[in-house]
Amino acid sequence: MLSTPDYTIPKNPTDDPALDYDFLRSEGLRYIEEMGSALWTDYNIHDPGITLLEALCYAITDLGHRLQS
């Protein structure tokens, strides 16, 4: 009889920052605030720059998961 793999969510997620979307987003916001705070004052989700940051964080996270497989 063939057994199916046991798919579970780990209790302790990996420490790899490339797999942590929230970490990448918060670090990106920190860099934006540090480097562009004189000109860039809107860090809300409707700002196009934040949308681009989120898309980049998603792409890095996705690539990290694909490389891990």
Secondary structure, 3 states (H helix, E strand, C coil): CCCCCCCCCCCCCCCCHHHCHHHHHHHHHHHHHHHHCCCCCCCCCCCHHHHHHHHHHHHHHHHHHHHHC
